[in-house]
Amino acid sequence: MRSWLLALCWLFIAAPASAADYYFTASDGARLHYTESGPAGAPFLVFVPGWTMPGWIFTPQLKAFSKSYRVVLFDPRGQGSSEVTETGYNQERRGEDLGELVDRLPGKVVVIGWSLGVLDTLAWIHQGGSDKLAGLVLIDNSVGENPPPSPGPASPPLPRSREARMRAFVAGMFHKAQSCAYLDRLARICLRVPPAQAEELLRYPVPRSYWKDAVLSTDVPLLYAVRPHLQGQADNLLIDRPNTSIAIFPKAGHALFVDDANRFDALLQQFLDDKARL
């Protein structure tokens, strides 16, 4: 009986805190949302999603890491449960938003940015926001290295309606089949971003060198996880930037941390154990 009670107490103590929703007001007045889960006092991991995406797309990582880390899933402005503002959909403001979130968190943090979240993270670093960084993980987007991303094969004609285009985009992010319910939920939350703001997010008015300058400006440990089309940039990043690790995902879609969550999570855990300055 005593051993059973001890085991039960251990499970209770070791279990991560339930995920909670938080909001903060950015310096321009926008009300921004994030989800937070994990033991009090644990190091922070901040996940930044891609174009129009909600933070909860990182749910596999929330489940995997919130036992040992304080996991934050950020909804950038206009996305997820954050306020849809009329303005602020440029790299400068988005970088400021991320920086203001990080400033709310105690201690050092590891920031994990995916897709457009890579650029938002680099915009924050470009503004001098790397002081609190213990590590950096950039997932499947260009970082301004050579060679530039190739256009790839011609795409089939796009559906006429915005909803149909978004649903096609969402489904196309995955190599592995996802449930209809999951894809529908994801597409509906992505459609929450109005058309004008969504288009603005695709046209950050800076040259490619802006992103390279940012990624080379800090020497914190970096994990660059990409698909084969960015292999060339990954190889050059290894040459140009000390303290960088790369991982290529040949059998995953753009949302590789969902498609191949087990491998991604194992690589992230190894990075946290061996590289991050937490």
C-alpha positions in Angstrom: 0.0 0.0 0.0 2.8 2.4 0.9 4.6 1.9 -2.4 1.3 2.4 -4.3 0.8 5.7 -2.5 4.3 6.9 -3.1 3.9 6.1 -6.8 0.6 8.0 -6.9 2.2 11.0 -5.2 5.2 10.9 -7.7 2.8 10.9 -10.6 0.9 13.9 -9.2 4.1 15.8 -8.5 5.7 15.0 -11.9 2.6 15.7 -14.0 2.9 19.1 -15.8 0.5 21.9 -15.0 -2.5 22.1 -17.2 -2.3 24.4 -20.2 -3.5 27.9 -19.5 -4.4 30.8 -21.8 -2.8 34.2 -21.3 -3.2 37.6 -23.0 -0.9 40.6 -22.9 -1.2 44.1 -24.5 1.5 44.9 -27.0 3.0 48.4 -27.0 0.7 49.4 -29.8 -2.4 48.3 -28.0 -2.9 44.9 -29.7 -4.2 42.1 -27.4 -2.1 39.0 -28.0 -2.7 35.5 -26.9 -0.4 32.6 -25.9 -0.9 29.2 -24.2 1.5 28.2 -21.4 2.0 24.8 -19.8 4.7 23.2 -17.7 6.3 23.1 -14.2 6.8 26.4 -12.4 10.4 27.5 -12.5 11.3 25.3 -15.6 13.1 26.8 -18.5 11.0 28.4 -21.2 10.5 27.1 -24.8 8.6 29.6 -27.0 7.0 28.3 -30.2 6.2 30.7 -33.0 3.9 29.4 -35.8 3.9 30.2 -39.5 1.7 32.2 -41.9 -1.9 32.5 -40.5 -1.3 29.5 -38.2 -2.3 29.2 -34.6 0.1 28.3 -31.9 -1.7 25.1 -31.1 -0.3 23.5 -34.3 2.7 22.7 -31.9 0.4 20.6 -29.7 2.7 17.5 -30.2 5.6 19.5 -28.7 3.4 20.9 -25.9 2.6 17.3 -24.9 6.2 16.1 -25.3 8.0 18.9 -23.5 5.7 20.4 -20.9 6.7 17.7 -18.4 10.2 19.3 -18.1 9.9 22.7 -19.6 7.6 25.7 -19.5 6.2 25.6 -23.0 4.7 28.7 -24.6 2.6 28.5 -27.8 2.4 32.0 -29.3 -0.5 33.3 -31.4 1.0 36.2 -33.5 -1.3 39.2 -34.1 -4.3 38.3 -36.2 -3.7 34.5 -35.7 -5.2 32.0 -33.4 -6.9 33.8 -30.5 -4.9 37.0 -30.8 -6.6 40.2 -31.8 -7.1 40.9 -35.5 -5.7 44.4 -35.8 -5.8 46.6 -38.8 -2.1 47.2 -38.9 1.2 45.7 -37.7 1.6 42.9 -40.2 5.2 43.8 -41.1 8.5 42.3 -39.9 9.3 45.2 -37.5 6.0 45.1 -35.6 5.9 41.3 -35.5 9.4 41.2 -34.2 8.4 43.7 -31.5 5.4 41.5 -30.6 7.6 38.5 -30.0 10.1 40.5 -28.1 7.5 41.9 -25.8 6.2 38.3 -25.1 9.8 37.1 -24.3 10.3 40.1 -22.0 7.4 38.8 -19.9 9.1 35.5 -19.3 11.7 35.1 -16.5 15.2 33.9 -17.4 16.6 32.6 -20.6 14.4 31.1 -23.4 14.8 28.9 -26.4 12.7 30.2 -29.3 11.4 27.8 -31.9 10.2 29.5 -35.1 8.6 27.8 -38.0 7.9 29.1 -41.6 6.9 32.8 -41.3 7.8 32.4 -37.6 11.4 32.0 -38.7 11.3 35.5 -40.2 9.4 37.0 -37.2 12.1 35.5 -34.9 14.9 36.8 -37.0 13.2 40.3 -37.1 13.2 40.3 -33.3 16.9 39.3 -33.3 17.6 42.0 -35.9 16.2 44.6 -33.5 18.7 43.5 -30.9 16.5 40.9 -29.1 19.0 38.1 -28.6 20.1 38.9 -25.0 17.6 36.4 -23.5 18.2 33.6 -26.0 19.5 30.4 -24.7 19.1 28.7 -28.1 17.4 29.1 -31.4 15.5 26.6 -33.6 14.5 27.6 -37.1 12.2 25.3 -39.0 11.8 25.0 -42.8 12.2 28.5 -44.1 15.0 30.4 -45.9 17.4 32.4 -43.7 18.8 34.5 -46.5 21.7 32.2 -47.2 22.6 31.0 -50.7 21.3 29.5 -52.8 17.9 31.3 -52.8 14.9 29.0 -52.6 14.0 27.7 -56.1 10.5 28.3 -57.5 9.9 24.5 -57.7 7.6 22.8 -60.1 4.6 24.6 -61.5 1.6 24.4 -59.2 -1.9 23.4 -60.4 -4.4 26.2 -60.9 -5.5 27.6 -57.6 -9.2 27.3 -56.6 -11.2 30.4 -57.1 -12.5 30.9 -53.6 -10.3 32.0 -50.7 -11.6 29.2 -48.5 -10.8 26.6 -51.0 -7.3 28.0 -51.5 -6.7 28.0 -47.8 -7.9 24.5 -47.4 -5.7 23.3 -50.2 -2.7 25.2 -48.6 -3.4 23.6 -45.2 -3.7 20.1 -46.6 -0.5 20.6 -48.6 1.6 21.2 -45.5 1.6 17.6 -44.6 3.2 14.5 -46.1 1.3 12.2 -43.8 -2.5 12.0 -44.0 -4.2 14.1 -41.3 -7.8 13.6 -40.1 -10.5 15.6 -41.9 -11.5 17.1 -38.5 -7.9 18.3 -37.8 -7.5 19.9 -41.3 -10.9 21.5 -41.1 -10.2 23.0 -37.7 -6.8 24.3 -38.9 -8.2 25.8 -42.1 -11.0 27.6 -40.2 -8.7 29.3 -37.8 -6.3 30.3 -40.6 -9.2 31.9 -42.4 -9.7 34.1 -39.4 -6.9 36.3 -40.7 -8.5 38.8 -43.1 -7.3 38.7 -46.8 -5.5 42.0 -46.8 -3.6 41.2 -43.6 -2.8 37.7 -44.8 -1.4 39.1 -48.1 0.7 41.7 -46.2 2.4 39.0 -44.2 3.7 37.5 -47.5 5.4 40.8 -48.5 7.9 41.8 -45.8 9.6 44.8 -47.4 13.3 43.8 -46.7 16.0 42.2 -48.8 17.2 38.6 -48.2 20.3 40.0 -46.6 18.2 41.2 -43.7 17.5 37.7 -42.6 21.1 36.5 -43.1 22.5 39.5 -41.1 20.1 38.6 -38.3 21.0 34.9 -38.1 24.7 35.7 -38.3 24.5 38.4 -35.6 24.2 36.0 -32.7 26.3 33.1 -31.6 23.7 31.3 -29.6 23.3 27.6 -30.4 21.1 27.1 -33.5 19.3 24.1 -34.8 18.2 24.5 -38.5 15.6 21.8 -39.4 14.5 21.8 -43.0 13.4 19.7 -46.0 15.8 18.9 -48.8 15.0 22.0 -50.9 16.9 24.1 -48.2 19.8 21.7 -48.0 22.1 24.2 -49.7 21.3 27.0 -47.3 21.8 24.5 -44.4 25.2 23.6 -45.7 26.3 27.2 -46.1 25.0 28.1 -42.7 27.3 25.5 -41.2 30.2 27.2 -42.9 29.3 30.8 -42.1 27.9 30.4 -38.6 29.7 28.5 -35.8 27.5 26.7 -33.2 25.0 25.6 -35.8 23.5 22.1 -36.2 21.3 21.1 -39.1 18.7 18.4 -39.7 17.2 17.4 -43.0 13.7 15.9 -43.2 13.3 14.1 -46.6 10.1 12.4 -45.8 8.0 15.2 -44.2 5.9 18.0 -45.3 6.3 21.7 -44.4 4.8 21.0 -41.0 7.6 18.5 -40.3 7.3 18.7 -36.5 3.8 17.2 -37.0 4.6 14.8 -39.8 7.7 13.5 -38.1 7.1 14.5 -34.5 9.1 11.7 -33.0 12.2 12.5 -34.8 11.8 16.3 -34.4 11.1 16.0 -30.7 14.2 13.7 -30.2 16.4 16.2 -32.1 15.0 19.1 -30.1 15.5 17.2 -26.8 19.1 16.5 -27.8 19.7 20.1 -28.7 18.2 21.2 -25.3 20.4 18.7 -23.5 23.7 19.3 -25.3 23.6 22.8 -26.8 21.1 25.2 -25.3 22.5 27.6 -22.7 19.6 27.1 -20.2 
